[in-house]
C-alpha cells in the first residue's frame, strides 16, 4: 500500500487506527498483512500491519460510519483523498510494526503500487525477510 510518509508514521505509531482508501482493486480482507510503501522521498517499504475490520462504504455514508467509530485518526486530508469515489474502504490497523531495514520494492521485483495491490505469497515472504519481521 502506497502511503505518504507522514500518514505512514501515524499508522506505525498507533495514532492512526484506520486507513482510508478509494476502492480501486481487490478488497483487503481481515487478517491480510498490509505492507506500507512510503512514497517520496522515502520510496521504500517501512512497515506493515494486519488488517482488522474492513468496511466498504459508499463515500456519502463515510461520515456517519466514522462518527460511530469515534476518533480513529482519519482526518480531513484522508476524506479529500476519497472525494469523488463511489466507495471507500476503511481498514482497521492491527499490530503495526516497523521494518528493521527499509526495503526498495525493486528488491522483490515489484513496482510501487498506485494505491494498493496484492502481491504473490513468495514475494510477500521475501519482503518480510528483507524487512527483518
N, C-alpha and C positions, 0 to 999 in steps of 0.2 A: 504494500500500500504506500503510495507516494504521500508525503506529508511535509508541510513547511516545518523547518527545524523548531520554530517557536512552539507550534502545536504538538509536535512530537515530544518535546521536553515536558510539556504539560501532561501528556499521556504517561510517559515514563515515570514522572514524579508522583502520579496518582491524583493530581488536581483535576485532570480531565477524565471523567469516569465513563463517558460515552463518546464515541467518534461518529460523526455525521458524514454520510456520503450520498452523492447522487447515485441512483440505481442505474449502473451502466453495464453490468456484466452479470456473471453468476452470483447468486446470493452467498454472502458469508453466513455460515451456519454455526450455531452454538458448538463450542469445542474446537473450532478451527483455530490454528495458530496463525496469527497475522504478524508478518514482519513489517517493520516501519522503515521505509526508504526515505531518508531525509533528503529533500530537494536541495538545490544550490543554496549556499556554497558548499555544503557537506557532500552531497551526491554519493551517499553510501547508506547501507543498512546499518542502523544504530541500535535497534532493539526489537522487541516483539511483545505481544500479549496474546492471551487466549480469549476468544470471543465468548461472551456470556449470552445474555438475552439479545436477540436481534429482532428489531421491529422494522417492518416495511410499511411506510406511512405515506398516504397522499400528502404532498407538501402543504396543502391548505389545512390539514389537520395536525401538522407538526407542533404548532404552538400549544395545542391542548395536551398532546402527549408529553411534551417537555414540562408543562406545568404540573402534570400528575406525577412525574418522576422527581421533581424538585431540582435542586442545584446539582447538575451533573457535569458542569464545565463546558457546556455548549453555549457559545455567545453569538453576538450579532454577526461577526465575520463568518462564522460557520453557517448561519442562516442565509447570508447573502450568497454563499457558495452553492446552495441548493435552489436558489430562486430560479424559477422558470422550468424546473424539472417537474415531471408528473409525480414521481415517487422519490422518497428519500429512504435511506437505510440507516438506522440508528443502532450502533453496535456497542454493547456493554464491554468495557475494558476490564479484564480479569488478569491478575498475576503479571503485570508488566515487568519486563526485565531488560536490562541494558546489555548489549554485546560487550565482551571484554575487548574486542577489536572490531572497529567498523569494517564493513565488507562492501567492496565495489561489486555491483551485480555482474560486471564482466567476468568476475572470477568464477561464476557458475554459468556463464553463457547466456545471461538474460539481459534484455534492455530494461531501462527504468519503466515502470508501469505508468500509464497516463493518469490513472486514479488508483485502481487496484486490479489484481488479477490472480488467478490460481496458478501455482507452479507445481510441476511434477514432483512426486514424492522423493525421488533420488536427489533432485536439485534442492528441495527443502531440507533434506538430511545433510547435504553438503553445506548449505547455508548455516545450519545450526552448528555444525562442526567448526566452520570458519569463524563464526561469531563467538565461539567459546561457551555456548549454552548447553 
